[in-house]
Amino acid sequence: MASTLVAGEGSRIHPRRPISCDSWLSDGANQEFKLVLVTNHRPAISGTDHGIWRRIVLVPWNVTIPPEQQDRRLVERLEAELPGILNWALKGLTEYLSQGLIHLPGAIATANSEYRRDSDIVGLWMEDCCLRDSAARTTNGELHRSYSEWANINGHRNLSSKSLGDRLREKGLSPWRTGSSRGWSGITCK
């Protein structure tokens, strides 16, 4: 099981492109599915854009039933109710197919918000090591040194100066250039 979900143009799974098949029987297969991962740990998601995060739904399982409260006959009881359970599931499916998932339950929305924040490595670095200041102008070198040191200490992947710049632009910051010096307006290191 991969522990990282990769996003972007090089991604192997794309909702609008057929999967290529090495078979003389087919030119490809259209993808019509929702990928569900059941894991003990959240996969690392490197992208921060809305296109990725609108497709991610983290469903936390925060309850552990103590052994003395576990129903040893649960399977039997559920088997007796299978027709009702199936009808309930079909009703939910009908609603979902007609209107989609309109609102996430509060616990799921909160878990997804925290997951997205925790996955935004540059955002976490900015919280820890930077100040937003409209009058500030900081060089690429100073910002990249600060980020690299923070990433190494915190066990995160180091970004190139260009990739860090791309992320800063996504955060609404503006680059500046004066002669041979380059940097970013609106941010300074603490």
N, C-alpha and C positions, 0 to 999 in steps of 0.2 A: 504494500500500500504506500503510495507516495505521500510524503508529509508536506509537500508544497504544491499549491495549485498555481499554474503558470498562466498568465493572461497576456493578451496582445496579439499582434499579427501572426506570430509564429505558433500560436496555440494549435494543438492537434484536434481539439474538439471545438467545432463552431456550429451554432444552431442553424445556419443557412447553407452550409456546404455539405455535400455528400461525403461519407466516409469511403475512401478508396479501398477496394477489395482486390486481392491478388487471386482472382478467379476468372475463368473464362465464362462463367455463368452470369456475371453481373458487371455492370459499369460502375457500381457504387450502391450505397444504401442511404436513403434519406434518414436523418436522425429525428426521431419523435420520442423523446423521453425526458424525464427529470432525473438527474443524477442524485442519488441519496447515499451519503457516506455515514456509516455508523462507526465512530471512532472514540477512543479514550482521550485523545488530544485534538485540539483544533488545528486543522491544517494551516500552514503559514500562507498568507495571501499577500503577494508583493504589490499588487496594484491598489490604487487609492481612488480610482474613478468610479462614478456612479454606475457605469455599465457593468462593472463587476459586482458591486455591492447590492444592486437591485436584484441580483440572481442568487445571492447567498441568504439562506435562512438557517440560523443556528437554533436548534431546539434543545434547550438545556434539560437534562434529567438530574434534578437536584435532590430527589427523594430516594432514600434507601429504607425499605421496610425491614424492621428488625425481625430476626428469625421467629421470635415468639408471636409476632403478629401476622406472619405470612400464612395465607390460606392454601393449605396443601391440596385442597379439592378444587382449586380455581379452574383448572383445565376442564374438569367435569362440568362445573357450573357454567362455564362459557360455552361448552359444546351443547348444552341443553338450550342455550339462548341464541344459537347460531342464526336461525332465520331472522330474528329481530335485529341482531348485530349487522347482518348483511343488508337488511332494509335501511337501517340507520346510515351505514356506509354509502349505500347507493343514493340516498337522499342528499348526503353531504357532497358526493361527487357531482350530482346534478346541479346543486347550487354553485359549486366551484366552477364547473364548465360554463355555466351561464353568466356568472358575474366575476369570476376570478377570486383571488384572495384579497379582499378589500382591506381588512385591518388585521394586523398581527396582534395576538394577545399581548398584554403588557409585559409579562415575563420574557417573552420571545423578543419583543421590540427592544427591551432593555439589554438583553444578552447580545443582540445583534449590534446595538450601538456601542457597547463596550468592546466587542470583538473588532469592529471596524476601527475604533480609536486605538486599541492595543496593536493593531496590524499596521498602523500608520507610523512607521519607524521615524521618518523625518519629522512628523508632528510631535512625537514623543521627545525627540532631540530638541526641537524648538521649545517645548515646555520646560525642559530641564536646563538648557544651556543658553537660550537666547531671549532677547526682549524685542518686542515690536515697538518701533519708535519711528514716526514718520520723518523725523529729521536725520535719522541715522543713515550712514553709508559705510558698508563693511566690505572688505575685499574678498574675492573668491578664495584666496589662499587662507585667510583667517577663518572663514566659515568652514572650509573643507577640513582644516586642521582640527577645529573644534568638533565637527561631526565625526571625523575618523577616530579621534581619541574616545569620544563617547561611545561609538559603535563597538570599538574593541573592548572597552570596559564592560559593556552590557551584552556582549556576545552576539551582536548583529553584524550582518554583512556590510562591508564597506562599499560605499557608492563612489563611482568616479566623480570628478568635479562636474562633468557635463550632466550626469544623471542627477546629482544633487541640485544643480541649477534648474533642471527640468521640474523637479519637485518643488523648488522654491517658487517657480513661475506658477505652478498649479495652486500654490498657496496665496497667490495674488500679489507677490512681490515683483518689483521691476528691476531689471538689470541696468547698470550704468557703465560708462566707459569714458576714461579720461586719458588720452595718450596711450601709454602701454598698460595702464591700470584698469582692472575690471572688477566689478563687484555687484552688490545688491543694495537697493534703497529700502528703507523701512525696517531694517533688522540690524541688531548688534549682538555680540556675544556678551554674556554676563561676566 
